């Protein structure tokens, strides 16, 4: 969970900062971190999150995506949902999908009320964040714990019980689309919900590795069968020539970062165009 947020925070930094070659003052005006008024500069922003992450507190880590939303001026839940983090606050961003609202039987009037409440909650949290002494991570951590209770209470109050239950289910399904099953099971809050032990995590990791290796072999066999079927449409001399061009099969090493999101690069500056 912590490493995934570090990745998401890194991505946000890359996406938020666009260099257009018009000077430092202009860049500062366009930097969403500075424009929100919570942090006076990017270094202060990084020091703030670095101090909180250094506490290695699960409750604090769960609030980091919300704090990042506040820093960037995003709707609460956007950071968590964008990077597949399963938090109570990630569910709110799902409501932008009309099909999700239909599944939950949320009418337009209720959705508009939810958006207004989300905005009021965000404004209130932003004001509270601006009033904190950001130089003291422990003091901030205590305030963040209080904010977390407030956010959870406000968020849950927006839904009927059956809507909230289904929304959390959909949020978990979305997360499973973006992360591996074992990663989801051994991370909070699912780990605590299932009471997964360290021994079970080790067993799950080993089983995952073995299943993936078996699946890869089966995929290779299916690909070979499909290629043979496709090549049957060629003449025999054409097939032989193709096999000569391809040569003996070689199994390339798989990337260790196949599931890692690649940060978007900065847009080219005016000088580089």
FIMAR-221194 format. One record per atom (N, C-alpha, C, O): x, y, z. Coordinates in steps of 0.1 Angstrom, whole numbers, plus 5000, padded with zeros to 4 digits. Layout:
N
XYZ ...
END
This chain:
273
500849885000 500050005000 500950135000 500650224992 501950135009 502750245010 503550274997 503650384992 504150164991 504950174979 504050224968 504550294959 502850174967 501950214956 501650364957 501550434947 501450414970 501150554971 502350634967 502250744961 503550594970 504750664966 504750674951 505150774945 504350564944 504350564929 503350674924 503550744915 502150664931 501050754927 501450904929 501150994921 502150924940 502651064944 503651114933 503651224929 504551014929 505451054919 504851084906 505251184899 503751014902 503051044890 502351174891 502351254881 501751204902 501051334904 502051444902 501751554896 503251434907 504251534906 504551554891 504751674887 504751454884 505051464870 503951524862 504151604853 502651484865 501551534858 501251684862 500651754853 501551714874 501151854879 502051964873 501652074872 503351924871 504352024867 504552024852 505151934847 504152134845 504252144831 505252264828 504852374831 506352234822 507352344819 506952394805 507052324795 506652534804 506352584791 507352694787 507152764778 508452704795 509552794791 509252944792 509853024786 508252974801 507953114802 508453174815 508053294819 509253104823 509853164835 509353104848 508253044848 510153114858 509853054871 508553114877 507753034883 508353244876 507153304882 505853254876 504953224883 505853244862 504653194855 504453044859 503253004860 505452964860 505352824863 504752814877 503852724879 505152894887 504652884900 503152914900 502352854908 502653014892 501253044891 500452924886 499352904890 501052844877 500352734870 500452604878 499752514876 501352594887 501552474895 500352454904 500152544913 499652344903 498452324911 498652314925 497852344934 499852274929 500252254943 500352394950 499752414961 500952494943 501052624949 499752694948 499352774957 499052684937 497752754935 496652724945 495852804947 496752604951 495752574961 495952644975 495052644983 497152694977 497352774989 497752695001 497952745012 497752555000 498152475011 499552475013 500052485025 500352465003 501852465003 502352584995 501852614984 503352655000 503852764993 504852734982 505052814973 505352604982 506252564971 506252414971 505752344980 506852354961 506852214959 507752144969 507452034973 508852204973 509652144984 508952124997 509052025003 508052225000 507252215012 506352095011 506052025021 505752084999 504851974997 505451834998 504951745005 506651824993 507451694994 507851665008 507851555012 508251765015 508751745029 507551705038 507651625047 506351765035 505151735043 504851585041 504651515051 504751535029 504351395027 505451305031 505251195036 506751345029 507851265034 507851245049 508051135054 507451355056 507351345071 506251245075 506451165085 505151255069 504051165072 504351015069 504050925077 504950995057 505250855053 506250795062 506250675065 507150885068 508250825076 507650775090 508350695096 506450815093 505850765106 505450615104 505250545114 505250575091 504850435088 503650395096 503550285102 502650485097 501350465104 500250425094 499950505085 499650305095 498650255085 497550355084 497050385073 497050415095 495950505094 496350635087 495550685079 497550685089 498050805082 498250775068 497850855059 498850655064 499050615050 497650615043 497650645031 496650565050 495350565043 494750695039 493950715030 495250805047 494750935044 495651015034 495251115029 496750955030 497651025021 497051055008 497251165003 496250965002 495651004989 494651124990 494651204981 493951125002 493051235004 493851365005 493451474999 494951365013 495751485014 496351525001 496451644998 496651434992 497151464979 496151534971 496351624963 494851484972 493751544965 493551694969 493351784961 493751714982 493551844988 494751934982 494452054979 495951884982 497051964977 496951994963 497352104959 496351914955 496251934940 494951994936 494752024925 493952004946 492652064943 491751964936 490852004928 492051834937 491251724931 490051694940 490051714952 488951634933 487851584941 488351474951 489251394947 487851464963 488351364972 488051224966 486851194962 489051144966 488951004960 489650984947 489750874942 489951104940 490551084927 491851014927 492150934918 492751054936 494050994936 493950844939 494650764933 493150814950 493050674953 492450584942 492950474940 491450634935 490850564925 491750544913 491750444906 492450654910 493350654898 494450554898 494850494888 494850524911 495950424912 495550294919 496350224924 494250264919 493750144923 493950114938 494150004942 493850224946 494050204961 492650184967 491650254964 492450084975 491250044981 490950114994 491250065004 490450234993 490150315005 488750355004 488150354994 488150395016 486850445016 486650565007 485550585001 487650645006 487550774998 487650744983 487250834976 488250634979 488350604965 487050584959 486850604946 486050544967 484750514961 484050634955 483250614946 484250754961 483550864956 483850904942 482950944934 485050874937 485450914923 484750814913 484550854902 484350704918 483650604909 482250664905 481750624894 481650754912 480350804909 480350894897 479250924892 481550924892 481551004879 481050914868 480650964857 481150784869 480650684859 479150674861 478650634871 478450714850 476950704850 476450564853 475450544859 477150464847 476650324849 476750284864 475950204868 477750334871 477950304885 476750364893 476150304902 476350484889 475250554896 473950474893 473150464902 473850424881 472650344878 472550214886 471550174891 473750154888 473850034895 473450054910 472849964916 473850174915 473550204929 472150264931 471750294942 471450294919 470150354920 470250494926 469450534934 471250574922 471450704926 470850804916 471350804904 469850874920 469250964910 470051094909 470951124917 469751174898 470651294895 470651394907 471651444910 469451404913 469351504925 470251464936 470951544942 470251334939 471151274950 472551294946 473451324955 472951274933 474351284929 474751434930 475951454934 473951524927 474251664928 474551704942 475451784945 473651654951 473851674966 475251614970 475951684978 475551504965 476851434969 478051524964 478951534971 477951574952 479051654947 479151784955 480251824958 478051844959 478151964967 478751934981 479552014986 478351824987 478851785000 480351754999 481151785008 480751684988 482151654985 482951784984 484051794990 482451884978 483152014976 483252084990 484252134993 482152084998 482152145011 483152075020 483952135028 483251945019 484151865027 485551895023 486451915032 485851905010 487151935005 487552075010 488752095014 486652175009 487052305013 487352315027 488352385031 486552245036 486752245050 488152185054 488852235062 488452065047 489752005050 490852085045 491952085052 490752155034 491752235029 492052355038 493252385041 491052415043 491252525053 491952475066 492852535071 491552355070 492152295082 493652265079 494552285088 493952215067 495352175064 496152305063 497352305067 495652415058 496352535057 496752595071 497752665073 495852565081 496052625094 497052535103 497452585114 497452425098 498352335105 499852385105 500252455096 500552345115 502052365115 502652245108 502852145113 502852265095 503352155086 504752105089 505152005084 505452185098 506852145101 506852035111 507951975114 505752005118 505751905128 504851785124 503651785125 505551675118 504751565113 503851495123 502751455120 504251485136 503451415146 502251495149 501151445151 502351635150 501151715152 500251705141 499051695143 500751705128 499951685117 499251555117 498051545113 500051445121 499451315121 498251305130 497251245126 498251365142 497151365151 495951435144 494751395146 496251545137 495151625131 494551535119 493351535117 495451465112 495051385101 494151275106 493151235099 494451215117 493551105123 492151155125 491151095122 492151275131 490851345133 490051365120 488851345119 490851415110 490251445097 489751315090 488751315084 490451205093 490051075087 488751035092 487850985084 488451045105 487251015111 486051105105 484951055102 486451225103 485451325097 485051285083 483951285079 486151255075 485951215061 485051095060 484151085052 485450995068 484750865067 483250885071 482350825064 482950965082 481650985086 480851055076 479651025073 481451165070 480751245060 480451165047 479351175042 481451085043 481251005031 480150905032 479350885024 480150825043 479250725046 477850785047 476850715044 477750905052 476450965054 475751005041 474551045041 476551005030 475951045017 475050925011 474250955002 475250805016 474650695010 473650615019 473750625031 472650555013 471850455020 472750335023 473650305015 472450255033 473250135036 473550045025 474650005023 472550015017 472749915006 473549984994 474249914987 473450114993 474250184983 475750184987 476650164978 475950204999 477350215004 478050075003 479150064999 477249975007 477849835005 478149804991 479249744988 477249834982 477549804968 478649884962 479449834954 478750014966 479750104961 481150054965 482050054957 481250004978 482549944982 482949814974 484049794972 481849744971 482149624963 482649664949 483549594944 482049764943 482449804930 483949864930 484649844921 484249934941 485549994943 486549874944 487649894938 486249774951 487149654952 487349584938 488449544934 486249574931 486349514917 487149604908 487949544900 487049734909 487949824901 489349804905 490249804896 489649784918 491049764922 491549634916 492749634913 490749534916 491249404911 491549404896 492249324891 490949504889 491249524875 492649584873 493249564863 493149654883 494349724882 495549674890 496649704888 495249574899 496249514907 496049364908 495049314905 497149294911 497049154912 496249114924 496149184934 495648994923 494748944933 495448934947 494948974957 496648874947 497348864959 497748994965 497649014977 498149094957 498449224962 497249284969 497449354979 496049264964 494849314970 494549244983 494249314993 494749114983 494349034995 495349075007 494849075019 496649095004 497549115015 497749255019 498549285028 497049345012 497049485016 495849525024 494749465023 495949635032 494849685039 493849755030 494249815020 492549745032 491949695044 491549545043 491049485053 491749485032 491349345030 492049245039 491549155044 493349275041 494149195050 493549175063 493449065069 493149285069 492549285082 491149225082 490749145091 490349245071 489049195070 489149035070 488248975075 490148985063 490248835062 491148775072 491348655074 491848865080 492748825090 493948735084 494148625089 494548795073 495548715066 496848725074 497248835078 497448615077 498748605084 499948615075 499848605063 501048635081 502348645073 502648515066 503048515055 502348405073 502448275067 501648255055 502048195044 500348305056 499448295044 499948375033 499748335021 500448495036 500948585025 502048515017 502148515005 502948445025 504048375018 503548265010 504048244998 502548195015 501948085007 501248134994 501448074983 500548244996 499848304984 500848354974 500648334962 501948414978 502948464969 503548344961 503748354949 503848234968 504448124961 503448054951 503848024940 502148044956 501147994947 500948074935 500748024924 500948214937 500848304926 501948284915 501648284903 503148274920 504248254911 504148124903 504348124891 503748014910 503547884903 502447884893 502547834882 501347954897 500147964888 500548044875 500148014864 501248154878 501548244866 502548174857 502448184845 503448094862 504348014854 503647914846 503847894834 502647844852 501847744845 500947814834 500847764823 500447924838 499548004828 500448044816 499948044805 501648094819 502548134808 502848024798 502848044786 503047904804 503347784795 502147754787 502247724775 500947754793 499747724785 499447834774 499047794764 499747954777 499648064768 500548044756 500148064744 501748004759 502747974748 502247864739 502447864727 501747764745 501247644738 500047684729 499947644717 499147774734 498047814726 498447904715 497947904704 499447994717 500048074707 500647994696 500448024684 501347884700 502047804690 500947734681 501047714669 499847684688 498747624681 498047714671 497747684660 497847844676 497247944668 498147974656 497647994645 499447984658 500348024647 500347914636 500347934624 500347784641 500347674632 499047674623 499047644611 497947704630 496647714623 496647824612 496147804601 497147944616 497248054607 498148024595 497848054584 499347964598 500247934587 499847824578 500347814567 498847754582 498247644573 497647704560 497347644551 497347844561 496747914549 497847944539 497547994528 499147924542 500247944533 500547814525 500247704530 501247834514 501747714507 502847654515 503547724524 503147524513 504247454521 505547524520 506247534530 505947564508 507247634506 507247764513 508347804518 506147834514 506047964521 506147934536 506848014543 505547834541 505647804555 507147774559 507547814569 507747694551 509147654554 510047784554 510947794562 509847864544 510647994543 510348074556 511348134561 509148084560 508748164572 509448114584 510048184592 509447984586 510147914597 511647944597 512247954608 512147944585 513647974584 513948124589 514948144595 512948214585 513148354588 513048374604 513748454609 512048304610 511848314624 512948244632 513348294642 513348124628 514348054635 513747974647 512547974649 514647914655 514247844667 513647934678 514048044680 512547884684 511847964694 512748004705 513647924710 512648124710 513448174721 512448244731 511648324728 512648214744 511848264754 512448384761 513448374768 511948504758 512548624763 512148644778 511148604782 513148704785 512848734799 511748834801 511748934793 510948814811 509848904813 510249024822 511149004830 509649134819 510049254827 509549244841 508449194843 510349284851 510049274865 508949384869 508349374879 508849484860 507949594863 506749594853 506249694850 506249474849 505149464840 503849524845 503049574837 503649534858 502449584863 502549734868 501549794873 503749784867 503949914872 503550024862 503850014850 502750124866 502350224857 503550314853 504350344862 503650354841 504850434836 504450574837 503450614831 505250654844 504950804845 504950864832 505750834823 503950964830 504051034818 505151134818 505351204829 505851154807 506951254807 506451394807 505251424804 507251484810 506951624809 506751664795 507351614786 505751764793 505551814779 506851894775 507451954783 507151894762 508351964757 508152114760 507052174758 509252174764 509252314766 509252394753 509452334742 509052514753 509052594741 510352594734 510452604721 511452584741 512852574735 513052444728 513852444718 512452334732 512652204726 511852184713 512052094706 510852274711 509952254699 510652304687 510052294676 
END
